[in-house]
Amino acid sequence: MKTYTYTEKKDTRSGFGAGLAELGRTNPNVVALCADLIGSLKMNQFIDENPERFFQIGIAEANMMGIAAGLTIGGKIPFTGTFANFSTGRVYDQIRQSIAYSGKNVKICASHAGLTLGEDGATHQILEDIGLMKMLPGMVVINPCDYNQTKAATIAIADYDGPVYLRFGRPSVPIFTPADQKFEIGKAIKFTEGTDVTIVATGHLVWEALEASKALNEAGISAEVINIHTIKPLDDKAILESVAKTGCIVTAEEHNHLGGLGESVARVLAQHNPTPQEFVATNDTFGESGTPAQLMNKYGLNSDAIQKAVKKVLKRK
Amino acid sequence: MPNIKELTDLTTQVRRDILRMVHKVNSGHPGGSLGCAEFFVSLYQELMETKDGFDMDGIGEDLFFLSNGHISPVYYSVLARSGYFPVEELNTFRIINTRLQGHPTTHEGLPGIRIASGSLGQGMSVALGAAQAKKLNNDKHIVYSLHGDGELQEGQNWEAIMYASAKKVDNLISTIDLNKQQIDGATDDVLPMGSIKAKFEAFGWIVLDIEEGNNIETVLKGMKEAKSLTGKGKPVCVLLHTIMGNGIDFMMHTHAWHGKAPNDEQLAIGLAQNPETLGDY
């Protein structure tokens, strides 16, 4: 079994900041907007190097989404930056009408997604954003898994013409994907080959899935770990090919089980190959204050929870 | 010099278009549309510098954004009669498979439309973005926007109004259709807003009034003055005093025709008050 290790941990939001800085040097049409969270979004380098292409909007996210839509009229490629909560639910109608329905080339870049925002608590820990955004016609939804993948995704979405929701987070997490990777929107990545169970994971849960597969392997269970970084459009083919072999699946995400990756996978399986599935996700609940590790443990979003879900789904085969 | 007779004739024809469009499908918003006929005719026939044809980016030309998208009938009529698409297409307003959706959209590819609007309060932000893109592109052209007065009750406007002056977006002319009516009644009854002029001024805008917003000559004069005030470090607001339902006597000075179509008899009366000029579509 292929195993993954890491030598360094970094936050995925810094991957976004690095990708944005690179775009600042390579794509003159890229502009950035922020609603008073420059430091949190790691946008400083882009701003230092391209002050004329940065728009500080102030604490006014609705206005930010509209301005971003307007900047596309004139050929700009706007990247908006704020927390995931304020990037989605707070401005849903602005995104729906001025960006999605209007087909505008806006990149909605959302940090501090999910429980791992930590101590600030449930007001800031959105667990519904993937669902909100994937329901918008034409919206691409991406949730990369580490620093390198987030950087690559940030750079890749500038070349895609259309609205994108890019979701990343605050905590330092292992870097286990290559620095020189090419990011392909909508293309799943198979991390390990396995025969007993498919584990499909996104975002911070990908590393946990790899840790789980290692432990499972020692227990004699062969898990195939697939990274779905793009929840929409979903790589149906990769999922169906894997379950044809394994016959069961666990989905893992830092999101509500309603509206998340797991539901998207369930739809594909129901239509093409009904397969036993277990969901590692939050169970229709708000979060709370705590350290990221405490929260992920309490709400069942880690390697242990994935292993339990695997053992459960194997019995249903 | 603009030919006032031609513009007046066109405005009369636009009023006929509006009535016939909403009558045919028994839906749509004639009141605000009629009140803004002179403004749209002035904008598209005299004020805006536009290129031939239509491209989304609109670099090298003036742009217009309609924020109160429900007055789509006047927008569609004036766009068609300004050459953006065939006037016959006005026949398809609000009919299945049309490019002339109930509220304007880019989704069906109708030339002239650069943003969807209908859910209120969003247009000024979009206009600000487009105006700032023009600055980045060293494009000296102007961005115009139109908003309902009732629409100012939406909070996003005030985010945009605050931003516009803070960022010195001085290539923007935002016009407020001050007809003092909204769906549920007079704005002063629904939610009194006090002095809109004082509010814009307090937010650092240049504000000018066009007291006779249904007189093509005063609209032209006022909008030209507004244009002369651009480029001076401040956004420009025009308070366009209009009469909802203007030009159809029984529709004037009331909110009753905000979103209601005339019946056959009412249509006949309205059309008789606005004799055909350029020819019906």
Interface residues (C-beta under 8 A of the other chain):
Chain A: V31 E52 R53 F55 I57 G58 A60 A62 N63 M64 M65 G66 I67 A68 A69 G70 L71 T72 I73 G74 G75 K76 P78 D93 Q94 R96 Q97 S98 Y101 S102 G103 K104
Chain B: M56 D57 G58 I59 L63 F65 T105 T106 H107 R114 I115 A116 S117 G118 S119 G121 Q122 G123 M124 S125 V126 A127 L128 G129 A130 A131 Q132 A133 K134 L136 N137 D139 G155 Q156 E159 A160 M162 Y163 A166 K167
